[in-house]
Amino acid sequence: MSEEKQHKLTYFIYVIGEFANRYGLTDKQAFRYLKRYDGMSVLDELYPAEHTLPIEETVNDLAVVCHRNGGGLI
């Protein structure tokens, strides 16, 4: 795995964990929620910008995206 992909994967794991903590979910539940409501695809697409923001903003952004796509958490 390239170093860039490793950094991206590490960041995704960190974001999922922070999302889980905010909403009282397990990491697995958070990943499934983010995947189901397109949060993971948006995170992947916007990674170049999102990884430069504070983690709280990234979690907020994901919550908004997921809510717009039918998710119940916000």
C-alpha distances in whole Angstrom, upper triangle without the diagonal:
4,7,8,6,7,10,11,10,12,15,15,16,18,20,21,22,24,25,26,28,30,31,32,29,27,23,23,26,25,22,24,26,24,22,26,27,25,23,20,20,22,20,17,19,21,18,19,22,22,19,22,25,26,25,28,28,25,26,29,28,26,29,31,29,29,33,33,32,34,32,35,34,34
4,5,5,6,9,10,11,12,14,15,17,18,20,21,23,25,26,27,29,31,32,33,30,28,24,25,28,26,23,25,27,25,24,27,28,25,24,20,20,21,19,16,18,19,16,16,20,20,18,20,23,25,24,27,27,24,26,29,27,26,29,31,29,29,33,33,32,35,33,36,34,35
4,5,5,6,9,10,10,12,14,15,17,18,20,21,23,24,26,27,29,31,31,29,27,24,25,27,25,23,26,27,24,24,28,28,25,23,20,21,21,18,16,18,18,15,15,18,18,15,17,21,22,21,25,25,22,24,27,26,25,28,30,28,29,33,33,32,35,33,35,33,33
4,5,5,6,9,10,11,12,14,15,17,18,20,21,23,24,26,27,29,30,28,27,23,24,26,24,21,24,25,22,22,25,26,22,21,17,18,18,15,13,15,15,12,11,15,15,12,15,18,20,19,23,22,19,22,24,23,22,26,27,25,26,30,30,29,32,30,33,31,31
4,5,5,6,9,10,10,12,14,15,16,18,20,21,22,24,26,27,28,26,24,20,21,23,21,18,21,23,20,19,22,23,20,18,15,15,16,14,11,14,14,11,12,16,15,13,16,19,20,19,22,22,19,21,24,22,21,24,26,24,24,28,28,27,29,28,31,29,29
4,5,5,6,9,10,11,12,14,15,17,18,20,21,23,25,26,27,25,22,19,20,22,20,18,21,23,20,20,23,24,22,20,16,17,18,15,13,16,17,13,14,17,16,14,16,19,20,18,22,22,19,20,24,23,21,24,26,25,25,29,30,28,30,29,31,29,29
4,5,5,6,9,10,11,12,14,15,17,18,20,21,23,25,26,24,22,19,20,22,20,18,21,22,19,20,23,24,21,19,16,17,17,14,12,15,15,11,12,14,13,10,13,15,16,15,19,19,16,18,21,20,19,23,24,23,24,27,28,27,30,28,30,27,27
4,5,5,6,9,10,10,12,14,15,16,18,20,21,23,24,22,21,17,18,20,18,15,18,19,16,16,20,20,17,15,12,13,13,10,9,11,11,8,10,12,11,9,12,14,16,14,17,17,14,16,19,17,16,20,21,20,20,24,25,24,26,24,27,25,25
4,5,5,6,9,10,11,12,14,15,16,18,20,21,22,20,18,14,15,18,15,13,16,18,15,15,19,19,17,15,12,13,14,11,10,13,14,11,13,15,14,11,15,17,17,15,18,19,15,16,20,18,17,20,22,20,20,24,25,24,26,24,26,24,25
4,6,5,6,9,10,11,12,14,15,17,19,20,21,19,17,14,15,18,16,14,17,19,16,17,20,21,19,16,14,16,16,13,12,16,15,12,14,16,14,11,14,15,15,13,17,18,15,15,19,19,17,20,22,21,21,25,26,25,27,25,26,24,24
4,5,5,6,9,10,11,12,14,15,17,18,20,18,17,14,16,18,15,13,17,17,14,16,19,19,17,14,12,14,14,10,10,13,12,9,11,12,10,7,11,12,12,10,13,14,11,12,16,15,14,17,19,18,19,22,23,23,25,22,24,22,22
4,5,5,6,9,10,10,12,14,15,17,18,16,15,11,13,14,11,10,13,14,11,12,16,16,14,11,8,11,11,8,8,12,12,9,12,13,11,9,13,13,14,11,14,14,11,11,15,14,12,15,17,16,16,19,21,20,22,19,21,19,20
4,6,5,6,9,10,10,12,14,16,16,14,12,9,11,13,10,9,13,14,12,13,16,17,16,13,11,14,15,11,12,16,15,13,16,17,14,12,16,16,15,12,15,16,13,12,16,16,14,16,19,18,17,21,23,22,23,20,22,19,20
4,6,5,6,9,10,11,12,14,15,14,13,10,13,14,11,11,15,15,13,15,18,19,17,14,13,16,16,12,13,17,16,13,15,16,13,11,14,13,12,9,12,13,11,10,14,15,13,15,18,18,18,21,23,22,24,21,22,19,19
4,5,5,6,8,10,11,12,14,13,13,10,12,13,10,10,13,13,10,13,16,15,14,11,10,13,13,9,11,14,13,11,14,14,10,9,12,12,11,7,9,11,8,7,11,11,9,12,15,14,14,17,19,19,20,17,19,16,16
4,6,5,6,9,10,11,12,10,9,6,9,9,6,6,10,10,8,10,13,14,13,10,9,13,13,10,12,16,15,13,17,17,13,13,16,15,14,10,12,13,10,9,12,13,10,11,15,14,13,16,18,18,19,15,17,14,15
4,5,5,6,9,10,10,9,8,6,9,10,8,9,12,12,11,14,16,17,17,14,13,17,17,14,16,19,18,16,19,19,16,15,17,16,14,11,12,14,12,10,14,15,13,14,17,17,16,18,21,21,21,18,18,15,16
4,5,5,6,9,10,10,10,9,12,12,9,11,14,13,12,15,18,17,17,14,14,17,16,14,16,19,17,16,19,18,14,13,16,14,11,8,8,11,10,7,11,13,11,12,15,16,15,17,20,20,21,17,17,14,14
4,5,5,6,8,8,9,8,11,10,7,9,12,10,9,12,14,14,14,11,12,15,14,12,15,18,17,16,19,18,14,14,17,15,13,9,9,11,9,6,9,11,8,8,12,13,12,14,17,17,17,13,14,11,11
4,6,5,6,5,6,6,8,7,5,8,11,10,10,13,15,15,16,13,13,17,17,15,18,21,20,19,22,21,18,18,20,18,16,13,12,15,13,10,12,14,12,11,15,16,14,15,19,18,18,14,14,11,12
4,6,5,6,8,8,12,11,9,12,14,13,14,17,18,18,19,16,17,20,20,18,20,23,22,21,23,22,19,18,20,18,16,12,11,14,14,10,13,15,14,13,16,18,16,17,21,21,21,17,16,13,13
4,6,8,10,11,14,12,10,13,15,13,13,17,18,17,18,15,17,20,19,17,20,22,21,20,23,21,18,18,20,17,14,11,9,12,12,8,10,13,12,10,14,16,14,15,18,19,19,15,14,10,10
4,6,9,10,12,10,8,12,13,11,12,15,16,15,17,14,16,20,19,18,21,23,22,22,25,23,20,20,22,20,18,14,12,15,14,10,11,14,12,10,13,15,13,13,17,17,16,12,11,8,9
4,7,9,12,10,9,13,14,12,14,17,18,17,20,17,18,22,22,20,23,26,25,24,27,26,22,23,25,22,20,17,15,18,17,13,15,17,15,13,17,18,16,17,20,20,19,15,13,11,12
4,6,8,6,6,9,10,10,12,14,15,15,17,15,16,20,20,19,21,24,23,23,26,26,22,22,25,23,21,17,16,18,17,13,15,17,15,13,17,18,15,16,20,19,18,14,13,11,13
4,5,5,6,9,10,11,12,14,15,17,18,16,16,20,21,19,21,24,24,23,26,26,22,22,25,23,22,18,18,20,18,15,18,19,16,16,19,20,17,19,22,21,20,16,16,14,16
4,5,5,6,9,10,10,12,14,15,16,14,13,17,18,16,17,21,21,19,23,23,20,19,22,21,20,16,17,19,16,14,17,18,15,15,19,18,16,18,21,20,20,17,17,15,17
4,5,5,6,9,10,10,12,14,15,14,13,16,18,17,18,21,22,21,24,25,21,21,25,24,23,19,20,21,18,16,19,19,16,16,20,19,16,19,21,19,19,16,17,16,18
4,5,5,6,9,10,10,12,14,13,13,16,18,17,18,21,22,21,25,25,22,22,25,24,23,19,19,20,18,15,17,18,14,14,17,17,14,16,19,17,16,13,13,12,15
4,5,5,6,8,10,11,12,10,10,14,15,13,16,18,19,18,22,21,18,18,22,20,19,15,15,17,14,11,14,14,11,11,14,14,11,14,16,15,15,11,12,11,13
4,5,5,6,8,10,10,9,8,11,13,12,13,16,17,16,20,20,17,18,21,20,20,16,17,18,15,12,15,15,11,12,15,14,12,15,17,15,16,13,15,13,16
4,6,5,6,9,10,10,9,12,14,14,15,18,19,19,23,23,20,21,24,23,23,19,20,20,17,15,17,17,13,13,16,14,11,14,16,14,14,11,13,13,16
4,5,5,6,8,8,9,12,13,13,15,17,18,18,22,22,19,20,23,22,21,18,18,18,15,13,14,14,10,10,13,11,8,10,13,11,10,8,10,9,12
4,6,5,6,4,5,8,9,9,11,14,14,15,18,18,15,17,20,19,19,15,16,15,12,10,12,11,8,9,11,9,7,10,12,10,11,9,11,11,12
4,6,5,6,5,7,10,10,11,13,15,15,19,19,17,18,22,21,21,18,19,19,15,14,16,14,11,12,14,11,9,12,14,11,12,11,14,14,16
4,6,8,8,10,12,13,14,16,17,18,22,22,20,21,25,24,24,21,21,20,17,16,17,16,12,12,14,11,8,11,12,9,9,8,12,13,15
4,6,8,9,10,12,13,14,15,17,21,20,18,20,23,21,22,19,19,18,15,14,14,13,9,9,10,8,5,8,8,5,7,6,10,11,13
4,5,5,6,9,10,11,12,14,17,17,15,17,20,19,21,18,18,17,14,13,14,12,9,10,11,7,6,10,10,7,10,10,13,13,15
4,6,5,6,9,10,10,12,15,15,12,14,17,16,17,14,15,13,10,10,11,9,5,8,9,6,6,9,10,9,11,10,13,12,13
4,5,5,6,9,10,10,14,14,12,13,17,16,17,15,16,15,11,11,13,11,8,11,13,10,9,13,14,12,14,13,16,15,16
4,5,5,6,9,10,13,14,12,14,17,17,19,17,18,17,13,14,15,13,10,13,14,10,11,14,14,12,15,15,18,18,18
4,5,5,6,8,11,11,10,12,15,15,17,15,16,14,11,12,13,9,8,11,11,8,10,13,12,11,15,14,17,17,17
4,6,5,5,9,9,7,9,12,12,14,12,14,12,8,10,12,9,8,11,12,10,11,15,15,14,17,16,18,17,17
4,6,5,9,10,9,10,13,14,16,15,17,15,12,13,16,13,11,15,16,13,14,18,17,16,19,18,21,20,20
4,6,8,9,9,11,14,15,17,16,18,16,13,15,16,13,12,16,16,13,15,18,17,16,19,19,22,21,21
4,6,6,6,8,10,11,14,14,15,13,10,13,14,11,11,14,14,12,14,17,17,17,20,19,22,21,20
4,5,5,6,9,10,13,12,15,13,10,13,14,12,12,16,16,14,16,19,19,19,22,21,24,22,21
4,6,6,7,10,13,14,16,14,12,15,17,14,15,19,19,17,19,22,22,22,25,24,27,25,24
4,6,6,7,11,12,14,11,10,13,14,12,13,17,16,15,18,21,20,21,24,23,25,23,22
4,5,5,8,8,11,8,6,10,11,9,10,14,14,13,16,18,18,19,22,20,22,20,19
4,6,8,8,11,10,8,11,13,12,13,16,17,16,18,21,22,22,25,23,25,22,21
4,7,9,12,10,9,13,14,13,15,18,18,18,21,23,23,24,27,25,27,24,22
4,6,8,6,7,10,11,10,13,15,16,16,19,20,21,22,25,23,24,21,19
4,5,6,7,9,10,11,13,15,16,17,19,20,22,23,25,23,23,20,18
4,5,5,6,9,10,11,12,14,15,16,18,20,21,23,20,21,17,16
4,5,5,6,9,10,11,12,14,15,16,18,20,21,18,19,15,13
4,5,5,6,9,10,11,12,14,15,17,18,20,18,19,15,13
4,5,5,6,9,10,11,12,14,15,17,18,16,18,15,13
4,5,5,6,9,10,11,12,14,15,17,14,15,11,10
4,5,5,6,9,10,11,12,14,15,13,14,11,8
4,5,5,6,9,10,11,13,15,13,14,12,10
4,5,5,6,8,10,11,12,10,12,10,9
4,6,5,6,9,10,11,8,9,7,6
4,5,5,6,9,10,9,10,9,7
4,5,5,6,9,9,11,10,10
4,5,5,6,5,8,8,9
4,5,5,4,6,6,7
4,6,7,9,10,10
4,6,9,11,12
4,6,9,11
4,6,8
4,7
4
